[in-house]
Amino acid sequence: MSGCDWVGKYMLDHWEVMVPALAVVFLYGICLGSFLNVCIWRMPRGESVIDAPSHCTKCGARIRWYDNLPVISYLVLRGRCRSCSAPYSPRYLLVELITGILFVLTALRVGWSGQPAAMLAPDLALVMLAVATAWIDAEHRIIPDALTRPAMVAALFFAAVLPVTQGMAEWWGALAVCVLSGMFPAAFLAGFAWLGRRLARREVLGWGDVKFMAASGMLIGLEGAFFAMVTGSLLAVVWGLGVKWCRGGRLRGMEVAFGPFLAAGSLLWLFCGAEASAGFQELLAGLLR
């Protein structure tokens, strides 16, 4: 019986346990998605995500707790401020739902693959990093240090406390692997950024992308980081070609944020990268025989 079949059978046999457990994971995800909305709005503007209470960005009215419930409040208020009736961006609802759904898929993925439950810690941290990075970079063309640095610290903490997340038995070995998994992909992208600037006489890659890749690598490992870079690059090329075609072949003035594609590549590794990598290695081995 395959892993997927086993999980399906287990869920059917234990639905009274699995359904509430996944519901809790989803609720946890949408609550953290609500926090990500705060980060997405405030970090690019240099505002604190902790000190100031939630408030309407139009009239400045403080948002009460009962109007700040993830998903529910948005639907009850029909996406508008209770005080001034100004419309809220649908981003608030989307980020909460996307984060909640990705949390559930991550929990199922860890169970399906037979990974230790401890893997949920770095995997869920990656989900949060990827969602916030994709949205901020797509909108503002920046990836704030206030986003990537805490992710790096979290990765180091997980490695020290849960060395199994880095495939090691000792904390010192896990820390070493964690650091190297961030350094190598970051150094690779930094070299590419330097070379691109020399050849193109302009910035072709932001340092925020380099720092994101360092944080991502520390969370998902060296192989996952390079998979994310390659996959993200391919997705960016496809997107760029699509935009070029829609613009009638004109490239002048076109800018493509790389962060969302690196984030997508990281998430793809999280959900199907190991199988894709194994399949590619088998294909390559068959071709070389």
C-alpha positions in Angstrom: 0.0 0.0 0.0 1.4 3.4 -1.0 1.9 6.2 1.6 -1.0 8.2 0.1 -3.3 5.1 0.2 -2.3 4.5 3.8 -3.1 8.0 4.9 -6.4 7.9 3.1 -7.3 4.6 4.9 -6.1 6.0 8.2 -8.2 9.2 7.8 -11.3 7.1 6.9 -10.7 4.8 9.9 -10.0 7.6 12.3 -12.0 10.5 10.8 -13.3 11.5 14.3 -9.7 12.3 15.3 -8.2 13.6 12.0 -11.0 16.0 11.1 -10.8 18.0 14.4 -7.0 17.9 14.3 -6.9 19.3 10.7 -9.5 21.9 11.7 -7.2 23.0 14.5 -4.3 23.2 12.1 -6.4 25.3 9.7 -7.5 27.7 12.5 -3.9 28.0 13.6 -3.0 28.8 10.0 -5.6 31.5 9.5 -4.7 33.1 12.8 -1.0 33.3 11.7 -2.2 34.4 8.3 -3.9 37.4 10.0 -0.5 38.2 11.5 1.1 37.9 8.1 -1.3 40.5 6.9 0.1 42.8 9.5 3.6 42.1 8.3 2.7 42.5 4.7 1.2 46.0 5.3 3.7 47.3 7.9 7.1 45.9 7.1 7.5 47.6 3.7 6.6 50.9 5.5 9.1 50.4 8.3 6.3 50.1 10.9 6.4 47.9 14.0 4.3 44.7 13.8 4.0 44.5 17.5 3.5 47.9 19.1 0.7 49.6 17.3 -2.8 48.0 17.6 -4.7 47.1 14.4 -6.4 50.0 12.8 -8.2 51.0 9.6 -5.7 52.4 7.2 -8.3 54.9 5.8 -9.9 56.5 8.9 -7.4 55.3 11.6 -10.1 53.8 13.8 -8.9 51.0 16.1 -10.2 47.6 15.0 -11.8 45.8 17.9 -11.1 42.2 18.6 -14.5 41.0 17.4 -13.8 42.7 14.1 -10.4 41.2 13.8 -11.3 37.5 13.8 -9.6 35.8 10.9 -11.8 35.2 7.8 -15.0 35.5 9.9 -14.8 39.2 10.5 -14.0 39.9 6.9 -17.1 38.0 5.8 -19.4 39.4 8.4 -18.3 43.0 7.6 -18.4 42.2 3.9 -14.8 43.5 3.6 -15.5 47.0 5.0 -14.5 49.0 8.0 -17.2 49.2 10.6 -16.4 52.9 11.3 -16.0 54.5 7.8 -17.3 51.7 5.5 -14.0 51.9 3.5 -13.4 48.7 1.6 -10.6 46.4 2.8 -8.4 44.8 0.3 -9.4 41.2 -0.6 -5.7 40.4 0.2 -6.7 40.1 3.9 -9.1 37.3 3.3 -6.9 35.6 0.7 -3.7 35.5 2.8 -5.6 34.1 5.8 -7.2 31.4 3.6 -4.1 30.5 1.7 -2.0 30.2 4.9 -4.7 28.0 6.5 -4.9 25.7 3.5 -1.1 25.5 3.2 -0.8 24.6 6.9 -3.3 21.7 6.4 -1.5 20.5 3.3 1.8 20.7 5.1 0.5 18.6 8.0 -0.9 16.0 5.6 2.4 16.0 3.7 4.4 15.3 6.8 2.1 12.5 7.8 2.0 11.1 4.3 5.8 11.0 3.9 6.4 9.5 7.3 8.6 12.4 8.4 9.0 13.1 12.1 6.4 15.4 13.5 9.2 17.8 14.4 9.4 18.7 10.7 6.2 20.7 11.0 8.2 23.4 12.8 10.5 24.4 9.9 8.0 23.5 7.3 5.3 25.8 8.7 7.8 28.5 9.2 8.7 28.2 5.5 5.0 28.5 4.6 4.8 31.8 6.5 8.0 33.1 5.0 7.0 32.2 1.5 3.5 33.7 1.7 4.7 37.0 3.1 7.7 37.2 0.8 5.6 36.6 -2.3 3.0 39.2 -1.5 5.5 41.9 -0.3 7.9 41.5 -3.2 5.1 41.4 -5.8 3.7 44.6 -4.5 6.7 46.6 -3.3 9.7 44.9 -5.1 11.5 44.4 -1.8 12.0 41.6 0.7 12.4 43.2 4.1 15.2 42.0 6.5 12.5 42.1 9.2 11.1 39.1 7.4 14.2 37.0 6.5 16.2 37.5 9.7 13.6 36.1 12.1 13.2 33.1 9.7 17.0 32.5 9.9 16.9 32.8 13.7 13.9 30.4 13.8 15.8 27.9 11.6 18.8 28.0 14.0 16.5 27.5 17.0 14.8 24.5 15.4 18.2 23.0 14.4 19.5 23.3 18.0 16.3 22.1 19.8 15.1 19.6 17.1 18.3 18.4 15.3 16.2 15.8 13.5 14.8 18.6 11.3 18.3 18.8 9.7 18.6 15.0 9.6 21.2 15.0 12.4 21.3 13.4 15.9 23.4 16.1 17.6 22.5 19.7 17.9 26.0 20.9 16.9 25.8 18.9 13.7 22.3 20.2 12.9 23.5 23.8 13.4 26.4 23.3 11.1 24.2 21.8 8.4 21.6 24.6 8.9 24.2 27.3 8.4 25.8 25.7 5.4 22.4 25.1 3.8 21.9 28.8 4.0 25.4 30.0 3.0 25.8 28.0 -0.2 22.6 29.0 -2.1 23.0 32.6 -0.8 26.6 32.7 -2.1 25.5 31.3 -5.4 22.8 34.0 -5.9 25.1 36.7 -4.6 27.7 35.6 -7.3 24.9 35.7 -9.9 23.8 39.2 -8.8 27.4 40.5 -9.0 28.0 39.0 -12.4 24.7 40.3 -13.7 25.4 43.8 -12.5 28.8 43.7 -14.2 27.4 42.5 -17.5 24.1 44.3 -17.6 25.3 47.5 -15.9 22.3 47.4 -13.6 20.7 45.4 -10.8 19.4 42.1 -12.1 18.8 40.6 -8.7 18.1 42.2 -5.3 19.9 41.3 -2.1 16.5 40.6 -0.6 16.3 37.6 -2.9 19.8 36.4 -1.7 18.7 36.7 2.0 15.4 34.9 1.3 17.3 32.1 -0.3 19.6 31.9 2.8 16.6 31.7 5.1 14.8 29.2 2.9 17.9 27.0 2.6 18.3 27.0 6.4 14.7 25.8 6.7 14.4 23.2 3.9 18.0 22.1 3.4 20.6 22.5 0.7 19.0 20.3 -1.9 15.7 22.0 -1.4 17.3 25.4 -1.7 18.9 24.6 -5.1 15.6 22.9 -6.3 13.8 26.1 -5.3 16.3 28.3 -7.2 16.1 26.2 -10.4 12.3 25.8 -10.3 11.8 29.5 -9.3 14.0 30.6 -12.2 12.1 28.4 -14.7 8.8 29.8 -13.4 10.1 33.4 -13.7 11.2 32.7 -17.3 7.8 31.3 -18.2 6.1 34.3 -16.6 8.4 36.7 -18.3 7.7 35.1 -21.7 4.0 35.3 -21.0 4.1 38.9 -20.1 6.2 39.6 -23.2 3.7 37.9 -25.4 0.8 39.8 -23.8 2.7 43.1 -24.4 3.3 42.3 -28.1 6.9 41.4 -27.7 7.9 44.6 -25.9 10.3 44.2 -23.0 11.1 47.9 -22.3 10.1 48.9 -18.8 9.2 45.3 -17.7 10.3 44.3 -14.2 9.7 40.9 -12.7 9.9 40.4 -9.0 11.9 37.2 -8.3 10.8 36.7 -4.7 7.4 35.2 -5.5 9.0 32.6 -7.8 11.6 31.7 -5.3 8.8 31.3 -2.7 6.9 29.2 -5.1 9.9 27.0 -5.8 10.4 26.6 -2.0 6.8 25.5 -1.5 7.0 23.1 -4.5 10.0 21.4 -2.8 8.0 21.2 0.4 5.2 19.4 -1.2 6.7 17.4 -4.1 10.4 18.3 -4.4 11.8 15.1 -3.0 9.8 12.9 -5.4 10.6 15.1 -8.3 14.3 15.0 -7.4 14.3 11.3 -7.1 12.5 10.9 -10.4 15.0 13.1 -12.1 17.9 11.2 -10.7 16.4 7.9 -11.9 15.8 9.4 -15.4 19.4 10.7 -15.5 20.8 7.3 -14.3 18.8 5.6 -17.0 20.1 7.9 -19.7 23.7 7.4 -18.6 23.6 3.6 -18.7 
